[in-house]
Amino acid sequence: MQLIECPWCGPREETEFHYGGEAHVAYPADPQSLTDEQWAQFVFYRANPKGLFAERWSHHVGCRRWFNAIRDTATYQFHGVYRLDEQKPSPS
Amino acid sequence: MTGQPPGAHLPDHPDFLWRNPEPKSSYDVVIVGGGGHGLATAHYLAKNHGITNVAVLEKGWLAGGNMARNTTIIRSNYLWDESSKIYEHSLKLWEGLEEDLGYPILFSQRGVLNLAHTLQDVRDSVRRVEANKLNGVDAQWVEPDEVKKLCPIVNISSDIRYPVLGATYQPRAGIAKHDYVAWGFARRADEAGIDIIQNCEVTGFSTDGDKVTGVHTNLGTIAAGQVALCAAGHTSTLTDMLGIRTPLQSHPLQALVSELLEPVHPTVVMSNAVHVYVSQAHKGELVMGAGVDSYNGYGQRGAFHIIERQMAAAVELFPVFARAHLLRTWAGIVDTCPDASPIVGRTPYDNVYLNCGWGTGGFKATPGLGWCMADTIANDQPHEYIAPFTLDRFVTGALVDEHGAAAVAH
């Protein structure tokens, strides 16, 4: 178990959080115009890197708010969290 | 009383069963991934098709990934016709595998119970039993008192949080000794002249139009006529090199064993609702598996609260386990797929075949997949049993949803 830094509540135990997968996957701007291939990409396809990954988390037994995090999928270490209205930080 | 130490009846550890050759500069077929699926593919390429100019590239040691980290449950009681064909084909091969390989794999058909704990579980389970029967898969619905007869240590009292309302039962299902399975396949493939190359990590590919011409490794570039990707949880790291997108998400999947105990658990018990699956290994450890850790991960370890919840479930179902001690825990990296079915078949490259997405349940498919993958490579056409599991089913919508029968949360 590790501590995760909620941008609003501060560090809390991992069990308080819910994972939301890849961040920054926008709903299609013009859904009517999508091909089946493009729909498949939006619905089913997500990045799966070994290394730094921008992903969504929700503090679901705390403030119940969503936020984004940069986490290393090989070490599970969090490299930073940011709010949904903040830009994705560039890796330092 | 002079008892034997646990495991004394098992065969001794063998001497070297395969060579450790340097890679040649070129092979007809290069298989990436020296786990169960890669080794089985190699074996059936040689045995069924006479194709032996083959290399199996393994980045670590042979069968040291999920093949060394699984709970070894073998069964074929999946819901849909497409799944029944490949998993039942595999189970039939398991039944003759020891003779085929000439090697003990300790395949024990002790039966698998999939418990139902809610009315919806019961309905789903009965439906699955009937679907299995229509597909020629042995399956029965058993009531709680029959569950108790098959596995006396299961708590079937009605006052627990998730009472046992019955179970599906597949008598031909069981477990096998995972390491011996890998060694058996490796020995046979090696005897046929196939090169198993360990500590050989793929770092890139050379391509020419729609073909892959070579595989870059830390031991140099190897030219390849055909390439089969059998890298399980690390598949995405390879497909990313090739620019092929897949809907895979890699997660840690944890399991654990207890200390060695006298035989107390005669069968295999799985439960979706309280979420644990348990058998007792030949040596005497209780082997238990959990659901996947929620986040994407490649670390071959998971969070401890997953183990805690899994133990709580196990102790509720099997009160006698409260006195057992945990010996060790581990995690494998499983490549989960949105419909809990595998992705096997062609890729945008003419001579590259994909085998991934088996998620939490690839071990049982080892011989069946190897057989079909070898056939696919030899004939350059997907074998009929794997044909439904194409990558483009996510575009056409022809999904094979096995989240119920997969029996492991993901």
Interface residues (C-beta under 8 A of the other chain):
Chain A: M1 Q2 E14 T15 H18 Y19 G21 D36 E37 W39 A40 Q41 V43 F44 Y45 R46 N48 P49 K50 F53 E55 R71 T73 A74 T75 Y76
Chain B: H234 S236 T237 D240 R245 T246 P247 L248 Q249 S250 S294 Y295 N296 G297 Y298 G299 A303 F304 H305 P338 F394 V395 T396 G397
